[in-house]
Amino acid sequence: MTETTWFYELKGERRGPVSEAQVEALVDAGVIDAHTRVWSELLDSWTPVFKTDLRGFLSGPIGAPPLDQSDAPPEDRGEGQTRWPSHRREPSTGAAPGAPGAPGASQDQSAPLSDMATAAMGEVWEGEVWEGEALAGGESDVAYVKQHFMRLEPSRYVTYLFFVPQILLSGLLGFASLTAETVLTRAHFYDLWMSDGMIAVTSLLFFGGMIAFLTFVYRAAQNAGVLSRTKFKPAPWACVGWYFVPVLNLWMPLKTMLAIAAVSDRWHRAPFKIWQWWLLVLGSGVVSLTATLMVESRVHLFGSFNGTLVFFAISLLAEAAAIGCAMEMMKAVNRMQSRHRDEILETRGIG
C-alpha cells in the first residue's frame, strides 16, 4: 500500500510533498502546529492538522487559531513566492516578539542601558526552532543554499597556519621550563620568551591568527543565516565586533558562537567544545597575565622565586591548550554546518 503524502501551508506558501514521518518531525520541530492547514488525497480541501489523521502527532492543548488565518487556499495567496521571515515564532501563541498579545510585549519601546548588548546584538536564540528554518522547503531552498553557503575550510586552515606555531612555541617552552632542574634555567627560558625577537614572532602569529579566526567567525555567522533561511541575529559583523568591546567581550563572543552552533546543528545542540574553548581562553588569559606580573614584580610564590617561574611555565602550557581547543571548536562548527548543508541538499530542502 502506498504511503499517503501530504502538503502543508507555511507562511502563505504550499510546501511538500512530505511523508507522515516527515510531518511528525516537523511537528516536533515546531514548524507545523495544530492549526497548520494540510492536504492529501484523502481530504477534499485544506484542513487544520487537528481535524485530520495527523492529530496523533500533536501534544498539549490545541489552543486558539491565529487571528490572521484566512480561508483562502495557499495557492490563491501567491504560491511560490519567496518570503523572508523576520521574526521567530513564540512557542505558546505563535505571535512574533513585540506583537500585540505576544508574551513579553511591552508598550515601552526604549531599551534600558542594561540591555545595551541585547539591543545592539538582537536576540540570540539558542536551542529553539526558528520560523522558516530550512527544515522544509523545495528546490528554492536547495538553490539558495548552493548559491550562498560559504565553505569554512579555507579560513579554518589559514587560521591553523598561525595557531600551530603558537602551540609549538608556548607548549615546548613551557614544558622545557617546567621540567628544568634549576631556577637559573627557568629564568633563562623566561628571558627567552620575553626577548624582543620572540615577542615579534608571537605578535605576528597572534594578529595573523586573530584575523583568520575572525574571518572564520564572520563566515560561520553568514552560513547560519543561509541554513536557517532567516536574517540571523546577531549579524555577522556583530559576531566579530564583540571581540573588541571591553567588558562585553568577556561573554558576548561565547554567546554569539553558541547562537551560530544552535542554528548550524539541525538538532540545536550547543557542543561542549564551545564552552571548553571559551573557559580555557579566559582562564589562560588570566593565568598568563598574572604570571607575567608576578615574575616582573619578583613576587615569591610558595616562598621562592622558583615557584613563580613554575607558575609562568604552567601559564604557557595553558595558553597552548586554549589555542588547541580553539582549533577543535572551529572543526566542530565546520563539521556541523557542512553536515546540515549536505542534509538540505540531499533531501531537497527537508532537513
Secondary structure, 3 states (H helix, E strand, C coil): CCCCCEEEEECCEEEEEECHHHHHHHHHHCCCCCCCEEECCCCCCCEEHHHCHHHHHCCCCCCCCCCCCCCCCHHHHCCCCCCCCCCCCCCCCCCCCCCCCCCCCCCCCCCCHHHHHHHHHCCCCCCCCCCCCCCCCCHHHHHHHHHHCCCCHHHHHHHHHHHHHHHHHHHHHHHHHHCCCCHHHHHHHHHHHCCHHHHHHHHHHHHHHHHHHHHHHHHHHHHHHHHHCCCCCCCHHHHHHHHHCCCHHHCHHHHHHHHHHHHHCCCCCCCHHHHHHHHHHHHHHHHHHHHHHHHHCCCCECCEHHHHHHHHHHHHHHHHHHHHHHHHHHHHHHHHHHHHHHHHHHCCCCC
